[in-house]
């Protein structure tokens, strides 16, 4: 196993890039800018390592607009309606950056922070710990929030993310990693097979805000309880699909709160690569790259394409502070936010 550190810079900003390599040769690269998972190389069924993440080879593109390629997302992943919520009898207004709503921590979220790094040769593989302190009032959030995220590339071919956070004042928190996976390395993901351990999903309005309903997937194009092609019904006439031009919805996982359990499996028939997702979170946002296009030029000068990646963002539900029946995202002084998400790789 090995950990390699490089300094990268652009536009007067300097960050560190760490490469973790496990005993089997798998590689994960992480930038301290945005806590970004910028590269992930895993073997196909013939044992050939290949890149499975959309992203960039240099720092400069991450400094400009991009669709959160590999970013650590916070303070609150996904959307909060109108950027407003009440907590402890007080009303808060967050920065707006997605139409009338607050998305992924706002315009200056964790995806733009420079995280402090520390390496560790853990017993199960190379590990990198990133720390960030978000001051009270940043983005409109109450409380100073101290966050630690540890990436470990295990010798059992898992990439594990362990999240921790503490606050000095009652606040809300919802963290995730926004990796765009293409298990074949390029091309559309419509022929991938997907299985989700979820009997319900959250329908949304046209601005992607949950309606508050936990809708059964049975009998709908949203049913992935048994593995099937992602593209099988992506163009179905269902209102929820038409509005998003594909899947961009939070699924309610069938598991006990806080339990680290299976959430999803994605299989690429062409390469044989299989990605399994395990998480302690109550939900996972499925996004099928509906709005990727040639505006975004990723590594190798390759234009992005619609349905060119799949995102599986383990998280709490969108807009939870405004839906009391959703699992709580409130963090209080003296408490510790903890979350674990595991990406397991194998071949079929």
ZATI-352047 format. One record per residue (C-alpha): residue number from 1; residue in one letter; x negated, y, z. Coordinates in nm, 4 decimals. Each point is the difference from the previous one (the first is absolute). Layout:
residues N
{site NUM 'A' {X Y Z}}
...
end
This chain:
residues 348
{site 1 'X' {0.0000 0.0000 0.0000}}
{site 2 'X' {-0.1167 0.3567 -0.0600}}
{site 3 'X' {0.0913 0.3661 0.0390}}
{site 4 'X' {-0.1469 0.2605 -0.2345}}
{site 5 'X' {0.0308 0.3760 0.0483}}
{site 6 'X' {-0.0309 0.2724 -0.2655}}
{site 7 'X' {0.0507 0.3759 0.0088}}
{site 8 'X' {0.2153 0.1387 -0.2806}}
{site 9 'X' {0.0859 0.3594 -0.0754}}
{site 10 'X' {0.2032 0.2263 -0.2254}}
{site 11 'X' {0.1035 0.3654 0.0052}}
{site 12 'X' {-0.2037 0.0641 0.3141}}
{site 13 'X' {0.1696 -0.2805 0.1936}}
{site 14 'X' {-0.1994 -0.3001 0.1177}}
{site 15 'X' {0.1307 -0.3337 0.1198}}
{site 16 'X' {-0.1304 -0.3463 0.0702}}
{site 17 'X' {0.0859 -0.3089 -0.1992}}
{site 18 'X' {-0.0353 -0.3366 0.1687}}
{site 19 'X' {-0.0101 -0.3352 -0.1778}}
{site 20 'X' {0.0986 -0.3022 0.2101}}
{site 21 'X' {-0.0989 -0.3418 -0.1362}}
{site 22 'X' {0.1114 -0.3205 0.1688}}
{site 23 'X' {-0.1702 -0.3405 0.0033}}
{site 24 'X' {0.1860 -0.1011 -0.3185}}
{site 25 'X' {-0.1038 0.3058 -0.1994}}
{site 26 'X' {0.3295 0.1925 0.0178}}
{site 27 'X' {-0.0523 0.3760 0.0017}}
{site 28 'X' {0.2006 0.2887 0.1438}}
{site 29 'X' {-0.1044 0.3627 -0.0392}}
{site 30 'X' {0.1305 0.2714 0.2303}}
{site 31 'X' {-0.0468 0.3762 -0.0235}}
{site 32 'X' {-0.0002 0.2092 0.3148}}
{site 33 'X' {0.1888 0.2615 -0.2032}}
{site 34 'X' {0.3635 -0.0920 0.0519}}
{site 35 'X' {-0.1029 -0.3286 0.1631}}
{site 36 'X' {0.0384 -0.1208 -0.3579}}
{site 37 'X' {-0.0171 -0.3639 -0.1016}}
{site 38 'X' {-0.1518 0.0800 -0.3383}}
{site 39 'X' {-0.1039 -0.3444 -0.1249}}
{site 40 'X' {0.0805 -0.3634 0.0719}}
{site 41 'X' {-0.1681 -0.2819 -0.1923}}
{site 42 'X' {0.1328 -0.3541 0.0437}}
{site 43 'X' {-0.0410 -0.3229 -0.2019}}
{site 44 'X' {0.2391 -0.1418 -0.2570}}
{site 45 'X' {0.0724 -0.3730 -0.0424}}
{site 46 'X' {-0.3352 -0.0406 -0.1815}}
{site 47 'X' {-0.1903 0.1620 0.2845}}
{site 48 'X' {-0.0679 0.3234 -0.1897}}
{site 49 'X' {0.0086 0.3143 0.2125}}
{site 50 'X' {0.2155 0.2784 -0.1387}}
{site 51 'X' {0.1383 0.3387 0.1003}}
{site 52 'X' {0.3629 -0.0161 0.1158}}
{site 53 'X' {0.0593 0.3608 0.1135}}
{site 54 'X' {0.0777 0.3093 -0.2006}}
{site 55 'X' {-0.2264 0.2857 0.0972}}
{site 56 'X' {-0.3162 0.1932 -0.0815}}
{site 57 'X' {-0.3744 -0.0683 0.0076}}
{site 58 'X' {-0.0859 0.3573 0.1029}}
{site 59 'X' {0.1106 0.2367 0.2748}}
{site 60 'X' {0.1094 0.2899 -0.2217}}
{site 61 'X' {0.3335 -0.1443 -0.1246}}
{site 62 'X' {0.1069 -0.0745 0.3569}}
{site 63 'X' {-0.0357 0.3713 0.0821}}
{site 64 'X' {0.2668 0.0913 -0.2557}}
{site 65 'X' {0.3591 -0.1129 -0.0536}}
{site 66 'X' {0.0453 -0.3751 -0.0211}}
{site 67 'X' {0.2760 -0.2435 0.1039}}
{site 68 'X' {-0.1642 -0.0910 0.3342}}
{site 69 'X' {-0.2278 -0.2643 -0.1555}}
{site 70 'X' {-0.1118 -0.2132 0.2973}}
{site 71 'X' {0.0562 0.2803 0.2516}}
{site 72 'X' {0.0591 -0.0328 0.3723}}
{site 73 'X' {0.3380 0.1679 0.0474}}
{site 74 'X' {0.1042 0.2055 0.3016}}
{site 75 'X' {0.1216 0.1487 0.2137}}
{site 76 'X' {0.3203 -0.1370 -0.1452}}
{site 77 'X' {0.0098 -0.2367 -0.2973}}
{site 78 'X' {0.2849 0.0384 -0.2479}}
{site 79 'X' {0.2627 0.2730 0.0212}}
{site 80 'X' {0.1664 0.2153 0.2630}}
{site 81 'X' {0.3109 0.1770 -0.1256}}
{site 82 'X' {-0.0504 0.3746 -0.0371}}
{site 83 'X' {-0.3098 -0.0417 0.2193}}
{site 84 'X' {0.2188 0.0373 0.3081}}
{site 85 'X' {0.0576 -0.2064 0.3115}}
{site 86 'X' {0.0882 0.0463 0.3655}}
{site 87 'X' {-0.2013 -0.1360 0.2904}}
{site 88 'X' {0.0454 0.0605 0.3710}}
{site 89 'X' {0.2661 0.2601 -0.0661}}
{site 90 'X' {-0.2244 0.2027 -0.2308}}
{site 91 'X' {0.0309 0.0418 -0.3765}}
{site 92 'X' {-0.3117 -0.0362 -0.2161}}
{site 93 'X' {-0.0618 0.1008 -0.3599}}
{site 94 'X' {-0.2763 -0.1689 -0.1990}}
{site 95 'X' {-0.1819 0.1102 -0.3146}}
{site 96 'X' {0.1942 -0.0807 -0.3166}}
{site 97 'X' {-0.1708 -0.1659 -0.2976}}
{site 98 'X' {0.2544 -0.2236 -0.1796}}
{site 99 'X' {0.2869 0.2079 -0.1288}}
{site 100 'X' {0.1869 0.1081 0.3144}}
{site 101 'X' {-0.1580 -0.2759 0.2119}}
{site 102 'X' {-0.3138 -0.0884 0.1925}}
{site 103 'X' {-0.2046 -0.2871 -0.1491}}
{site 104 'X' {-0.2983 -0.1981 0.1354}}
{site 105 'X' {-0.1012 0.2527 0.2647}}
{site 106 'X' {0.0393 0.3053 -0.2191}}
{site 107 'X' {-0.2403 0.1839 -0.2316}}
{site 108 'X' {-0.2832 -0.0260 0.2559}}
{site 109 'X' {0.0624 -0.3495 0.1302}}
{site 110 'X' {-0.2519 -0.2619 0.1076}}
{site 111 'X' {-0.0749 -0.0749 -0.3678}}
{site 112 'X' {-0.2004 0.3247 -0.0061}}
{site 113 'X' {-0.1761 -0.0349 0.3350}}
{site 114 'X' {-0.3684 -0.0808 0.0430}}
{site 115 'X' {-0.0059 -0.2949 0.2377}}
{site 116 'X' {-0.2890 -0.0812 0.2325}}
{site 117 'X' {-0.1463 -0.3462 -0.0625}}
{site 118 'X' {-0.1690 -0.2668 0.2067}}
{site 119 'X' {-0.1065 -0.3421 -0.1289}}
{site 120 'X' {0.0108 -0.3317 0.1822}}
{site 121 'X' {-0.1071 -0.3526 -0.0917}}
{site 122 'X' {0.2982 -0.1729 0.1594}}
{site 123 'X' {0.0084 -0.3744 0.0608}}
{site 124 'X' {0.2453 -0.0578 -0.2856}}
{site 125 'X' {-0.1508 0.2367 -0.2586}}
{site 126 'X' {-0.1304 0.3526 -0.0636}}
{site 127 'X' {0.2089 0.2749 0.1557}}
{site 128 'X' {0.0334 0.3771 -0.0348}}
{site 129 'X' {0.1750 0.2223 0.2543}}
{site 130 'X' {0.1328 0.3406 -0.1063}}
{site 131 'X' {0.1076 0.2671 0.2488}}
{site 132 'X' {0.1924 0.3233 -0.0503}}
{site 133 'X' {0.1430 0.2621 0.2336}}
{site 134 'X' {0.3045 0.1893 -0.1249}}
{site 135 'X' {0.0563 0.3231 0.1976}}
{site 136 'X' {0.3354 0.1028 0.1398}}
{site 137 'X' {0.2082 0.1842 -0.2578}}
{site 138 'X' {-0.1804 -0.1437 -0.3023}}
{site 139 'X' {0.2593 -0.0401 -0.2734}}
{site 140 'X' {0.2610 0.1068 0.2556}}
{site 141 'X' {-0.0390 -0.3058 0.2248}}
{site 142 'X' {0.0007 0.0322 0.3782}}
{site 143 'X' {-0.2887 -0.1308 0.2090}}
{site 144 'X' {-0.3673 -0.0646 -0.0625}}
{site 145 'X' {-0.0301 -0.3479 -0.1487}}
{site 146 'X' {-0.3157 -0.2142 0.0251}}
{site 147 'X' {-0.0026 -0.2795 -0.2600}}
{site 148 'X' {-0.2327 -0.2967 -0.0514}}
{site 149 'X' {0.0259 -0.2360 -0.2979}}
{site 150 'X' {-0.2273 -0.3030 -0.0319}}
{site 151 'X' {-0.0564 -0.1808 -0.3303}}
{site 152 'X' {-0.1328 -0.3568 0.0344}}
{site 153 'X' {-0.0821 -0.2213 -0.2985}}
{site 154 'X' {0.0145 -0.3454 0.1525}}
{site 155 'X' {-0.1830 -0.3109 -0.1142}}
{site 156 'X' {0.3405 -0.1625 -0.0523}}
{site 157 'X' {0.0600 0.2496 -0.2854}}
{site 158 'X' {0.2278 0.2362 0.1864}}
{site 159 'X' {-0.0136 0.3772 0.0107}}
{site 160 'X' {0.1393 0.0944 0.3417}}
{site 161 'X' {0.1013 0.3521 0.1006}}
{site 162 'X' {0.0411 0.0666 0.3721}}
{site 163 'X' {0.1533 0.3366 0.0872}}
{site 164 'X' {0.0045 0.1768 0.3381}}
{site 165 'X' {0.1152 0.3470 0.1023}}
{site 166 'X' {0.0638 0.2066 0.3123}}
{site 167 'X' {0.1572 0.3401 0.0555}}
{site 168 'X' {0.0003 0.2686 0.2676}}
{site 169 'X' {0.3602 0.0970 -0.0762}}
{site 170 'X' {0.3094 -0.1829 -0.1174}}
{site 171 'X' {-0.0186 -0.0342 -0.3782}}
{site 172 'X' {0.0875 -0.2309 -0.2906}}
{site 173 'X' {-0.2353 -0.2262 -0.1915}}
{site 174 'X' {0.0170 -0.2403 -0.2937}}
{site 175 'X' {-0.3296 -0.1122 -0.1555}}
{site 176 'X' {-0.0692 -0.2125 -0.3069}}
{site 177 'X' {-0.2510 -0.0733 -0.2758}}
{site 178 'X' {0.1012 0.0887 -0.3558}}
{site 179 'X' {-0.1881 -0.2497 -0.2166}}
{site 180 'X' {0.1050 -0.0419 -0.3651}}
{site 181 'X' {-0.0626 -0.3662 -0.0830}}
{site 182 'X' {-0.0527 -0.1436 -0.3460}}
{site 183 'X' {-0.1005 -0.3628 0.0514}}
{site 184 'X' {-0.0853 -0.0512 -0.3678}}
{site 185 'X' {-0.2226 0.3083 -0.0039}}
{site 186 'X' {0.2076 0.1768 -0.2665}}
{site 187 'X' {0.3327 -0.0133 -0.1789}}
{site 188 'X' {0.3574 0.0030 0.1351}}
{site 189 'X' {0.1046 -0.1870 0.3126}}
{site 190 'X' {0.3449 -0.1013 -0.1291}}
{site 191 'X' {-0.0964 -0.3678 -0.0385}}
{site 192 'X' {-0.1333 -0.0252 0.3546}}
{site 193 'X' {0.2057 -0.2149 0.2334}}
{site 194 'X' {0.1104 0.1662 0.3227}}
{site 195 'X' {0.1401 -0.1432 0.3201}}
{site 196 'X' {0.1195 0.2233 0.2853}}
{site 197 'X' {0.1086 -0.1218 0.3429}}
{site 198 'X' {0.2885 0.2450 0.0120}}
{site 199 'X' {0.3767 -0.0539 -0.0143}}
{site 200 'X' {0.0737 0.3747 0.0024}}
{site 201 'X' {-0.1322 0.3189 -0.1576}}
{site 202 'X' {0.0670 0.3700 0.0504}}
{site 203 'X' {0.1981 0.1636 -0.2823}}
{site 204 'X' {-0.0859 0.3653 -0.0532}}
{site 205 'X' {0.1393 0.3158 -0.1527}}
{site 206 'X' {-0.1448 0.1557 -0.3170}}
{site 207 'X' {-0.2768 0.1660 0.2071}}
{site 208 'X' {-0.1066 -0.3390 0.1472}}
{site 209 'X' {0.1457 0.0741 0.3449}}
{site 210 'X' {0.1618 -0.3045 0.1678}}
{site 211 'X' {0.3785 0.0062 0.0207}}
{site 212 'X' {-0.0227 -0.1665 0.3403}}
{site 213 'X' {0.1359 -0.3335 -0.1222}}
{site 214 'X' {-0.1799 -0.3344 0.0258}}
{site 215 'X' {0.1334 -0.1568 -0.3197}}
{site 216 'X' {-0.0174 -0.3781 -0.0600}}
{site 217 'X' {-0.2146 -0.1029 -0.2972}}
{site 218 'X' {0.2108 -0.3089 -0.0718}}
{site 219 'X' {0.1550 0.0127 -0.3453}}
{site 220 'X' {-0.1966 0.3104 -0.1037}}
{site 221 'X' {-0.3168 0.0690 -0.2048}}
{site 222 'X' {-0.1710 0.0731 0.3338}}
{site 223 'X' {-0.0021 -0.3637 0.1081}}
{site 224 'X' {-0.3583 -0.1292 0.0146}}
{site 225 'X' {0.0534 -0.2478 0.2819}}
{site 226 'X' {-0.1057 -0.2661 -0.2493}}
{site 227 'X' {-0.2902 0.0752 -0.2321}}
{site 228 'X' {0.0991 0.1426 -0.3385}}
{site 229 'X' {-0.1372 0.2295 -0.2702}}
{site 230 'X' {-0.0156 0.3640 0.0992}}
{site 231 'X' {0.1267 0.0960 -0.3443}}
{site 232 'X' {0.2895 -0.2463 -0.0031}}
{site 233 'X' {0.2594 0.2621 0.0953}}
{site 234 'X' {-0.1988 0.3229 0.0222}}
{site 235 'X' {0.2104 0.1502 -0.2805}}
{site 236 'X' {0.3323 -0.1180 0.1414}}
{site 237 'X' {0.2899 0.2436 0.0027}}
{site 238 'X' {-0.0009 0.0270 0.3798}}
{site 239 'X' {0.0247 0.3631 0.1082}}
{site 240 'X' {-0.2886 -0.0331 0.2465}}
{site 241 'X' {-0.2326 -0.1215 -0.2777}}
{site 242 'X' {0.1091 0.2529 -0.2625}}
{site 243 'X' {-0.0685 0.2932 0.2294}}
{site 244 'X' {-0.3576 -0.1163 0.0689}}
{site 245 'X' {-0.0666 -0.1620 -0.3416}}
{site 246 'X' {-0.1038 -0.3067 0.1975}}
{site 247 'X' {-0.0652 -0.1031 0.3582}}
{site 248 'X' {-0.0947 0.2667 0.2535}}
{site 249 'X' {0.1805 -0.1151 0.3133}}
{site 250 'X' {-0.0699 -0.1008 0.3567}}
{site 251 'X' {0.0789 -0.3623 0.0863}}
{site 252 'X' {0.1074 -0.1033 0.3505}}
{site 253 'X' {-0.2220 -0.2914 0.0975}}
{site 254 'X' {0.1521 -0.3119 0.1560}}
{site 255 'X' {-0.2108 -0.0211 0.3132}}
{site 256 'X' {-0.0189 0.0955 0.3649}}
{site 257 'X' {-0.1101 0.3575 0.0833}}
{site 258 'X' {-0.3769 0.0274 0.0301}}
{site 259 'X' {-0.0622 -0.3587 -0.1117}}
{site 260 'X' {-0.2844 -0.0541 -0.2475}}
{site 261 'X' {0.1819 -0.2046 -0.2632}}
{site 262 'X' {0.0213 -0.0717 -0.3713}}
{site 263 'X' {0.1561 0.2839 -0.1987}}
{site 264 'X' {-0.0738 -0.0524 -0.3688}}
{site 265 'X' {-0.1841 -0.1996 -0.2634}}
{site 266 'X' {-0.1003 0.1124 -0.3487}}
{site 267 'X' {-0.1348 -0.2429 -0.2598}}
{site 268 'X' {-0.1544 0.0868 -0.3364}}
{site 269 'X' {0.0431 -0.3042 -0.2273}}
{site 270 'X' {-0.2729 0.1142 -0.2417}}
{site 271 'X' {-0.2907 0.0293 0.2465}}
{site 272 'X' {0.1354 -0.2305 0.2690}}
{site 273 'X' {-0.0601 0.2669 0.2637}}
{site 274 'X' {0.2423 -0.0035 0.2924}}
{site 275 'X' {0.0486 0.2796 0.2529}}
{site 276 'X' {0.1802 -0.0707 0.3272}}
{site 277 'X' {0.1052 0.2771 0.2359}}
{site 278 'X' {0.0407 -0.0419 0.3762}}
{site 279 'X' {0.0951 0.2843 0.2305}}
{site 280 'X' {0.1311 0.0992 0.3413}}
{site 281 'X' {0.2076 0.2767 -0.1614}}
{site 282 'X' {0.3804 -0.0270 -0.0421}}
{site 283 'X' {0.0022 0.0921 -0.3684}}
{site 284 'X' {-0.1909 -0.0001 -0.3257}}
{site 285 'X' {0.0431 0.2526 -0.2793}}
{site 286 'X' {0.0012 -0.1704 -0.3399}}
{site 287 'X' {-0.1084 0.2309 -0.2811}}
{site 288 'X' {-0.0531 -0.1294 -0.3539}}
{site 289 'X' {-0.1894 0.2962 -0.1453}}
{site 290 'X' {0.3096 0.1421 -0.1666}}
{site 291 'X' {-0.1509 0.3464 -0.0395}}
{site 292 'X' {-0.3572 -0.0904 -0.0882}}
{site 293 'X' {-0.0976 0.1342 -0.3416}}
{site 294 'X' {-0.2870 0.1450 -0.2030}}
{site 295 'X' {-0.0129 0.3099 0.2236}}
{site 296 'X' {-0.2127 -0.2127 0.2294}}
{site 297 'X' {-0.3323 -0.1246 -0.1384}}
{site 298 'X' {-0.1454 -0.2635 0.2292}}
{site 299 'X' {-0.3400 -0.1693 0.0118}}
{site 300 'X' {-0.1665 -0.0667 -0.3344}}
{site 301 'X' {0.1943 0.2862 -0.1625}}
{site 302 'X' {0.3075 -0.2225 -0.0262}}
{site 303 'X' {0.3388 0.1759 -0.0137}}
{site 304 'X' {0.2538 -0.1326 0.2467}}
{site 305 'X' {0.3170 -0.1568 -0.1329}}
{site 306 'X' {0.3515 -0.0457 0.1263}}
{site 307 'X' {0.0349 -0.3188 0.2063}}
{site 308 'X' {-0.3789 -0.0205 0.0060}}
{site 309 'X' {-0.0249 -0.0847 0.3711}}
{site 310 'X' {0.1966 -0.1171 0.3017}}
{site 311 'X' {-0.0074 0.1652 0.3420}}
{site 312 'X' {0.1008 -0.1846 0.3169}}
{site 313 'X' {-0.0147 0.2616 0.2751}}
{site 314 'X' {0.0528 -0.1516 0.3449}}
{site 315 'X' {0.1709 0.2670 0.2110}}
{site 316 'X' {0.2961 0.1144 0.2059}}
{site 317 'X' {0.3070 0.1154 -0.1878}}
{site 318 'X' {0.0145 0.3316 -0.1874}}
{site 319 'X' {0.1716 0.2895 0.1785}}
{site 320 'X' {0.0263 -0.2040 0.3226}}
{site 321 'X' {0.0073 0.3075 0.2282}}
{site 322 'X' {0.3347 0.0935 -0.1590}}
{site 323 'X' {0.1516 -0.3501 0.0285}}
{site 324 'X' {0.0261 -0.1021 0.3690}}
{site 325 'X' {0.0898 -0.3606 -0.0911}}
{site 326 'X' {-0.3316 -0.0463 -0.1867}}
{site 327 'X' {-0.3005 -0.1320 0.1997}}
{site 328 'X' {-0.1497 0.2903 0.1933}}
{site 329 'X' {-0.3115 0.1798 -0.1225}}
{site 330 'X' {-0.0378 0.2093 0.3152}}
{site 331 'X' {-0.3365 -0.0054 0.1802}}
{site 332 'X' {-0.0305 0.1448 0.3496}}
{site 333 'X' {-0.2988 0.0966 0.2156}}
{site 334 'X' {-0.1410 -0.3030 0.1790}}
{site 335 'X' {0.1214 -0.2360 -0.2741}}
{site 336 'X' {-0.2147 -0.1543 -0.2718}}
{site 337 'X' {0.1195 -0.0415 -0.3581}}
{site 338 'X' {-0.1294 -0.3309 -0.1344}}
{site 339 'X' {0.0495 -0.1670 -0.3367}}
{site 340 'X' {-0.1703 -0.2789 -0.1917}}
{site 341 'X' {0.0343 -0.0699 -0.3701}}
{site 342 'X' {-0.1828 -0.2833 -0.1777}}
{site 343 'X' {-0.0564 -0.0549 -0.3728}}
{site 344 'X' {-0.0915 -0.3651 -0.0617}}
{site 345 'X' {-0.1460 -0.1077 -0.3340}}
{site 346 'X' {0.0003 -0.3426 -0.1588}}
{site 347 'X' {0.0498 -0.1596 -0.3417}}
{site 348 'X' {0.2700 -0.2174 -0.1530}}
end
